[in-house]
Amino acid sequence: MKVGLYFGSFNPVHVGHLIIANHIANNTDLDQVWFVVSPQNPFKNPGALLNQYHRLYLVKAAIEGEKKLRASSVEFKLPSPSYTVDTLAYLNEQHPDYEFSIIMGSDGFQNITKWKNHEVILNNHLIYIYRRPGFNITDNYNAKMIELNAPLLEISSTAIRDMIKKKKSIRFLVPDVVKEEIENNNYYKA
């Protein structure tokens, strides 16, 4: 099985994430796209993160019924902060018959040399890169990659959290089920 790993904090998951994942699931030879919810991204402030299990639940609720999309808590079992190379090693060990690739934006690809053991990732895994405005895709690493033009929305989880704090509507930015869960549990209010 070919699985594309879409890593992120998903704090919260929003329609921009879902559109990218759905586009990649429908327009590549991947059998599934997994939303890998990261408990702690080494490049982000842990203080702003909603509990990892709540974020996982929001992703599961958002993709309910989608056969090619799956939420993964694999990094919950691994040491924090989460490093992609460690997650890939663990997944390859657990699922030797699967072929794992990475899904990322061109902005993330520009910073890949800052990742732990990035050479291992670049040498051993296919990377699906969707173009983001202002971030050209330049392969100086001889990476195995496929460039994609996924539909992009200028939505950020940071902006959504800010809107919630300011008591503004987040309708249409997140699926209704995610909006209801955030409101019912007072997530991101403080």
N, C-alpha and C positions, 0 to 999 in steps of 0.2 A: 504494500500500500504506500502511495506517495502522499506525504503529509507536509503541508506548509505551516510553519510555526510563526504566528503573529504575536510577538512579545509586546507587553505593555503593562503599565500600571492600571489602565482603564479606570480612571479615578474622576468621574465615572465614564463608563462606556457610552459612546454617543453615535449618532447616525453617520458621522464621518468614518468612524472605525468600521461600522457595519457595511457601509457602501464599498469600502476598499476590500474587505474580506469577501463579500459576496461577488464582487467583480473578479477577484483573483480565483475564487472557487469556480466561477462559471467560464473563465476565459483562459485557463491553463489546463495542463494534464493532471493537476493535483486531484487526489481522491477526496481529501478533506483539508480544511483549514482549521487549525486549533488556535484559539485565543489563549495564549499562555499568560495567565495573570501573575505578575511579578510581585511577591510580597514586599521587596525593597530593591528598587533600581539603584545601583551604585552611584548614578549621576543625579539622583533626585533627593530632595529633603524628605526624610521619613515622617516628619511632623504633620505634613499636609495630607497624608494618606488615610483614607477610610480603611477600616479593618479589612484584611485580605479576604476573609470569608464573605463579607458583605459585597465586596467588589466582584468576587467570583459569582455570587448569587445573581447580581445585576446582569452580568454577562450571560449566564445561563437563561435568565428570564428574557433577555433581549433576543436570543437566537433560538428560542423554543420552537421546535418543529422543523428547523432547517437541517436537512440530512447531511449536507456537506460541511457544516460549521459545528464546532465543538468547543466547549470551555475546558481548560486544563488547569489543574491545581498542582502540576508536577513540581513546580518550584517551591511549594509549601513544604515538601519533604527534604529539601536541600538547604545547606547553610545560607544565611543571609549575610551580606547582600547577594542577590542573584547574579550569576555570571553565565552568559549564554553558552560558553564553551563547556562549562560543567553540566548544564542542563542537557546539551546535546550528547555528551558522553553518557549520562545517566539514561536518556531515552534510547540511545543506540544499544545499550546493554539490556534494557528492559524489552525492547522490540527489535531484535536483530533482523527481522524480515521486512521492516519498514524502511523507507527512504525518506529522511527528514531534510527539508530545506528551510530557509529563512525568508520571511517577508519583511521588507523594511522600506522606508521612504529614502529618497535620494539625500535628504538631510542627514539621516542616520548613517548612511553609507559613507558620507564624507568624513565622519568621525570614527570609522571602524578601527583605525589604528590605535585608538585609545582603549579599545576593549581588551580584556584579559585574553592572552594567547590568540589574538586575532588571526595569526597565520594558520593555525589549526582549522579555524572556521573557514577561512578563504580557500584552503587547499582541499577541504573534504566535503564541503556542502554547497549546493546550488543556492544562489540568493536571487529571489524575485524582488526587483527594485521598482517601486512606483515613483514616477517623477513628481517632485514638489517644486512649486515656483521658486526661482532664485537659487536652486541647488542643482547644478549640473552633475551628471553622472560621468565621472572620470575614473576609469579603471587603471590605476597604477600598480595593481597588485596581481594581475593575471587571474582574477577571480572568475569562477564559473557563475555567470549571472545572466538573468533574463530581464530586460528592461520592459516596463509596462506603462501604459497611459491609463491609469485608473481615474475614474471621476473623483474629483476632490472638492470638499467643502471646507471653507475657512472657519472651522469650528475647533475649539480647544476645550479640553476638560478644565483647564485653569479658568477660562472665561465662564464656563458653566458654573463652577463652584462660586465664582465671584457674583454671578447673577443670583444664585440662591441666597448668598449672604445679604444681598441688597433687596431681597424679596421680589425679584423680577421673574417673569415666566420663562421656563425652559422648555415649554411645549414646542414641539417640532424639532428640537435639537437632540432629544433623546427619545427612544420609543416610549409610548404611553405607559407601559408596564414599569419601565425604569423610573419615569417621572413619579408615578404613584408610590412606588417603593421608597424613593428618596423623600417624598413629602410625608408619607405615613410614619417614617422612622426618624424624621428630622435630621437627615444626613446633611452634612456640610453647612449647617446653620452657624456653628460657632466659629 
